[in-house]
Amino acid sequence: MAKTLTGVVTSDKADKTITITVTSRETHPIYRKQYSVNRKYTAHDEKNEAHTGDRVTITEVRPISKTKTFTLLKIDERSHGSIELKDEEA
């Protein structure tokens, strides 16, 4: 069965490619302390429909390029937009 991952889109600059950051909690084998691990994956987005901040699900497919081995399965949650602060000109 193909591996599926859920994460947040961190970049959609490239054409038909998105970068997803997947955050997971792992337990240290000796110290038994939990810590968070961030991993980045590149995925194929055929219709350029996912944008930065969206929560998406990706699934494993045959290699599409050197780094792309995942494809966009669905968009779980759209981002609510980002707030950009303007610099005061004085």
C-alpha positions in Angstrom: 0.0 0.0 0.0 1.2 3.5 -0.8 2.4 5.7 2.0 0.3 8.8 2.7 1.5 11.9 4.6 -0.3 15.0 5.8 1.5 18.3 6.1 1.5 22.0 5.4 2.5 23.5 2.0 5.6 25.7 2.6 6.3 26.6 -1.1 4.3 26.7 -4.3 6.7 28.8 -6.4 7.7 26.1 -8.9 5.3 25.1 -11.7 3.4 21.9 -10.8 5.5 21.3 -7.7 4.8 22.0 -4.0 7.0 21.6 -1.0 5.3 20.1 2.1 6.6 20.2 5.7 5.5 17.2 7.7 5.8 17.5 11.5 5.9 14.3 13.6 6.6 13.5 17.2 9.2 10.9 17.9 10.5 9.3 21.1 14.2 9.0 21.8 15.2 5.4 22.0 17.4 5.7 25.1 16.1 8.8 27.0 12.4 8.3 26.2 12.0 12.0 25.7 9.6 13.1 22.9 10.7 15.6 20.3 9.3 17.0 17.1 10.8 16.3 13.7 10.2 18.4 10.6 10.7 16.7 7.2 10.3 18.4 3.8 8.9 16.6 0.8 8.3 17.8 -2.8 5.1 16.6 -4.4 3.6 16.8 -7.9 0.6 19.2 -8.2 -0.7 18.8 -11.7 -3.3 21.7 -11.6 -1.3 24.1 -9.4 -4.3 24.1 -6.9 -2.4 24.0 -3.6 -1.0 27.2 -2.2 1.3 28.2 0.7 -0.3 27.5 4.1 -2.8 24.8 2.9 -3.0 21.5 4.8 -2.7 18.7 2.3 -2.5 15.0 2.0 0.1 13.5 -0.4 0.6 9.9 -1.5 3.7 8.0 -2.7 3.9 7.3 -6.5 6.7 6.2 -8.9 9.5 8.7 -9.1 8.5 11.7 -11.2 11.9 13.5 -11.0 15.0 13.3 -8.9 13.3 14.6 -5.8 9.6 14.1 -6.5 8.2 10.8 -5.4 4.9 12.0 -4.0 1.7 13.5 -5.6 -1.0 15.7 -4.2 -4.0 13.5 -3.1 -6.3 16.1 -1.6 -6.4 19.6 0.0 -7.7 19.1 3.6 -7.9 22.7 4.7 -7.3 26.0 2.8 -5.2 28.7 4.4 -7.0 31.7 5.7 -4.5 34.1 4.1 -1.4 35.7 5.6 -1.1 39.1 7.2 1.7 41.2 5.8 2.8 44.2 7.8 3.7 47.4 5.9 6.8 49.3 6.8 6.2 52.8 8.0 7.8 55.3 5.7 9.0 58.4 7.6 
